[in-house]
């Protein structure tokens, strides 16, 4: 059974996630579990209605501040631009990989201002990235392709991100097909794995044996940003944002022996 944990508390987390010993969650600093991830949807394309509220470049500054304040091991970003991601990585000292989204058959250049690179999704990690891969889903809704992106870090943890279609989670929708494909991708990693992204649905895409965390208690667009993983004793924290239309989601977890 897939467990669900929200900011409101633990609902049905698998017993294995409860049973992590003290060594698994030994804190590197300030009593925190040793692995952490920040998920943000930044609305950076310049085309979406939410872009005005980003007060660009304040949304980029906010992302940098959240990364530094939370001192996370990994970051997943949706609706990002390659140039902005490169700037965030440089300012924070993180490594990154970027997956360009195809829009109307071609990469989409971000605008207002121009020169910010192409639209897509990113994964950033404090530890070095040893390998990465990304691929489109087999179906998508409308003209915007949807993709998944996974990296393998020097620490031996895989970090994945994605942004699913917005056509609803009914059976047979592009979103539901992508959800099933995402679950298979995560199940196949074969290493400690954590995923986060804006999945545009409330039902989980996590494969068997993975927990599910959501932003169900968020003040903006609640319930559609998810995190999945097979790390130990996960907890979720939500942080209100000023310059984007989704709250930030922070996951902290232990590393199993």
C-alpha positions as CSV (number, residue, x, y, z in Angstrom):
1,X,0.0,0.0,0.0
2,X,1.3,3.5,-0.8
3,X,1.6,5.7,2.2
4,X,0.6,9.4,2.2
5,X,2.1,12.1,4.4
6,X,1.0,15.7,4.2
7,X,1.8,18.7,6.4
8,X,-1.2,17.7,8.5
9,X,0.6,14.6,9.6
10,X,1.2,10.9,8.9
11,X,-1.8,9.1,7.5
12,X,-0.6,5.7,6.2
13,X,3.1,5.5,5.8
14,X,4.5,2.0,5.3
15,X,5.8,0.5,8.5
16,X,9.4,0.3,7.1
17,X,9.4,4.1,7.0
18,X,8.5,4.2,10.7
19,X,11.2,1.8,11.7
20,X,14.4,3.6,10.6
21,X,16.9,3.4,13.4
22,X,18.6,6.4,15.0
23,X,21.6,6.0,12.8
24,X,19.5,6.4,9.6
25,X,18.2,9.8,10.7
26,X,21.3,11.0,12.5
27,X,21.4,14.7,11.9
28,X,24.3,16.4,10.2
29,X,23.2,19.7,11.7
30,X,20.5,21.2,13.9
31,X,18.7,17.8,14.4
32,X,17.8,17.5,10.7
33,X,17.7,14.2,8.8
34,X,20.7,13.8,6.5
35,X,19.0,14.1,3.1
36,X,16.8,16.9,1.9
37,X,15.1,18.2,-1.3
38,X,13.4,21.4,-2.3
39,X,10.7,21.5,-5.0
40,X,9.6,24.7,-6.6
41,X,7.5,25.6,-9.7
42,X,8.9,29.0,-10.8
43,X,6.6,30.1,-13.6
44,X,9.5,31.5,-15.5
45,X,8.6,31.1,-19.2
46,X,7.3,34.6,-19.7
47,X,4.1,33.4,-21.4
48,X,2.0,32.1,-18.5
49,X,-0.5,34.3,-16.7
50,X,1.4,33.8,-13.5
51,X,4.6,35.4,-14.8
52,X,3.6,39.0,-13.9
53,X,3.5,37.9,-10.2
54,X,7.1,36.7,-10.4
55,X,8.4,40.2,-10.6
56,X,11.4,38.8,-12.5
57,X,14.2,38.6,-11.4
58,X,12.8,38.5,-7.8
59,X,11.5,34.9,-8.3
60,X,15.1,33.8,-9.1
61,X,16.4,35.6,-6.0
62,X,13.7,33.8,-4.0
63,X,14.7,30.4,-5.3
64,X,18.3,31.1,-4.4
65,X,17.3,32.2,-0.9
66,X,15.2,29.1,-0.3
67,X,18.0,26.8,-1.4
68,X,20.5,28.5,0.8
69,X,18.2,28.8,3.8
70,X,17.2,25.1,3.7
71,X,20.7,23.9,2.9
72,X,19.2,21.1,0.8
73,X,21.0,18.3,-1.0
74,X,18.8,18.5,-4.1
75,X,16.4,20.9,-5.8
76,X,13.8,20.1,-8.4
77,X,12.5,23.0,-10.5
78,X,9.4,23.1,-12.8
79,X,8.6,25.9,-15.4
80,X,12.2,27.0,-15.4
81,X,14.5,28.6,-18.0
82,X,18.0,27.2,-18.8
83,X,19.7,30.5,-18.3
84,X,18.0,31.2,-15.0
85,X,18.9,27.6,-13.8
86,X,22.5,28.2,-14.7
87,X,22.5,31.4,-12.7
88,X,20.9,29.7,-9.7
89,X,23.5,26.9,-9.8
90,X,26.3,29.4,-10.0
91,X,25.0,31.5,-7.1
92,X,24.5,28.5,-4.9
93,X,27.4,26.3,-5.9
94,X,25.2,23.4,-7.0
95,X,25.6,21.1,-9.9
96,X,22.6,20.8,-12.3
97,X,21.0,19.2,-15.3
98,X,18.3,20.7,-17.5
99,X,15.7,19.1,-19.6
100,X,14.3,21.2,-22.4
101,X,10.6,21.0,-23.1
102,X,9.5,20.9,-26.7
103,X,6.6,23.3,-27.5
104,X,4.8,23.2,-30.8
105,X,7.6,21.0,-32.2
106,X,10.6,23.1,-31.1
107,X,12.3,24.4,-27.9
108,X,10.5,27.4,-26.4
109,X,12.7,30.5,-25.8
110,X,11.8,32.2,-22.6
111,X,10.9,35.9,-22.9
112,X,10.3,39.1,-21.0
113,X,13.2,39.5,-20.8
114,X,14.6,37.5,-23.7
115,X,18.0,35.8,-23.6
116,X,17.1,33.5,-20.6
117,X,17.5,30.3,-22.5
118,X,14.9,27.6,-23.2
119,X,11.9,26.5,-21.1
120,X,12.0,23.2,-19.2
121,X,12.7,21.5,-15.9
122,X,15.8,21.1,-13.8
123,X,17.5,19.1,-11.1
124,X,20.2,20.7,-9.0
125,X,22.3,18.8,-6.4
126,X,24.9,19.7,-3.8
127,X,26.8,16.5,-4.6
128,X,28.5,16.0,-7.9
129,X,26.3,14.4,-10.7
130,X,27.7,11.2,-12.0
131,X,25.1,10.5,-14.7
132,X,21.7,11.9,-15.9
133,X,19.0,10.9,-18.3
134,X,15.7,12.4,-19.4
135,X,13.0,11.5,-21.9
136,X,9.5,12.5,-23.0
137,X,6.4,10.7,-22.0
138,X,4.7,8.7,-24.7
139,X,1.7,11.1,-24.8
140,X,1.0,14.7,-23.9
141,X,-1.9,17.1,-24.0
142,X,-1.9,20.1,-26.2
143,X,1.3,21.5,-27.7
144,X,3.6,21.3,-24.7
145,X,5.7,18.1,-24.4
146,X,6.1,16.7,-20.9
147,X,9.4,15.0,-19.8
148,X,11.0,13.3,-16.8
149,X,14.6,14.0,-15.7
150,X,16.7,11.8,-13.3
151,X,20.3,12.3,-12.1
152,X,22.6,9.9,-10.1
153,X,24.7,11.7,-7.5
154,X,28.1,10.9,-6.2
155,X,26.4,10.1,-2.9
156,X,24.6,7.2,-4.6
157,X,21.1,8.9,-4.4
158,X,19.0,9.3,-7.6
159,X,17.0,12.6,-7.8
160,X,14.2,12.9,-10.3
161,X,11.8,15.6,-11.3
162,X,8.9,16.1,-13.7
163,X,5.9,18.3,-14.6
164,X,2.9,16.4,-15.9
165,X,0.1,17.5,-18.2
166,X,-2.9,19.5,-17.0
167,X,-5.7,17.6,-18.6
168,X,-6.9,15.8,-15.5
169,X,-6.2,12.5,-13.9
170,X,-9.2,10.5,-15.3
171,X,-8.3,7.1,-16.7
172,X,-7.0,7.4,-20.2
173,X,-5.9,11.1,-19.9
174,X,-2.4,12.1,-20.9
175,X,-1.8,12.9,-17.2
176,X,-2.8,9.4,-16.1
177,X,-0.6,7.8,-18.8
178,X,2.3,10.0,-17.8
179,X,1.7,9.1,-14.1
180,X,1.9,5.4,-14.8
181,X,5.1,5.9,-16.9
182,X,6.7,8.0,-14.2
183,X,6.0,5.2,-11.6
184,X,7.8,2.7,-13.8
185,X,10.8,5.1,-14.3
186,X,11.1,5.5,-10.5
187,X,10.7,1.8,-9.8
188,X,13.5,1.0,-12.3
189,X,16.2,3.2,-10.7
190,X,17.7,0.5,-8.5
191,X,19.2,3.0,-6.0
192,X,17.9,5.2,-3.2
193,X,15.6,7.5,-5.1
194,X,13.7,10.7,-4.4
195,X,11.4,12.4,-6.8
196,X,9.5,15.8,-6.6
197,X,7.5,17.8,-9.1
198,X,4.2,19.4,-10.1
199,X,2.2,16.4,-11.2
200,X,-1.1,18.3,-11.7
201,X,-3.1,15.6,-9.9
202,X,-4.1,14.5,-6.4
203,X,-3.6,10.8,-6.9
204,X,-0.1,9.4,-6.4
205,X,2.1,8.2,-9.2
206,X,4.5,6.5,-6.7
207,X,5.5,2.8,-7.4
208,X,5.0,0.1,-4.9
209,X,7.3,0.5,-1.9
210,X,7.7,4.3,-2.3
211,X,6.1,6.8,0.1
212,X,4.1,9.8,-1.1
213,X,4.3,13.3,0.3
214,X,2.1,16.2,-1.0
215,X,1.5,19.9,-0.5
216,X,-2.1,19.3,0.4
217,X,-1.9,22.0,3.1
218,X,-0.4,24.6,0.8
219,X,-2.0,28.0,0.5
220,X,-1.6,28.0,-3.3
221,X,-2.7,25.2,-5.7
222,X,-2.8,22.7,-2.9
223,X,-2.3,19.0,-3.4
224,X,-0.6,18.8,-6.9
225,X,3.0,19.1,-6.0
226,X,4.2,15.6,-4.9
227,X,7.3,13.9,-3.6
228,X,8.0,10.2,-3.8
229,X,10.9,8.1,-2.5
230,X,12.3,5.1,-0.8
231,X,14.5,6.9,1.7
232,X,13.8,6.5,5.4
233,X,11.4,8.4,7.7
234,X,10.4,11.2,5.4
235,X,8.8,14.4,6.6
236,X,7.5,17.4,4.6
237,X,7.6,21.1,5.2
238,X,5.7,23.7,3.2
239,X,6.9,27.3,2.8
240,X,4.8,30.1,1.4
241,X,6.3,31.9,-1.6
242,X,6.0,35.5,-2.6
243,X,6.9,35.5,-6.3
244,X,5.4,32.3,-7.8
245,X,2.0,30.7,-7.7
246,X,3.0,27.5,-5.9
247,X,4.3,27.1,-2.3
248,X,7.7,25.5,-1.9
249,X,7.9,21.9,-0.7
250,X,10.8,20.7,1.4
251,X,11.3,16.9,2.1
252,X,13.7,15.7,4.7
253,X,14.5,12.0,5.1
254,X,17.1,9.5,6.3
255,X,19.4,7.3,4.2
256,X,18.9,3.6,4.8
257,X,22.0,1.4,5.4
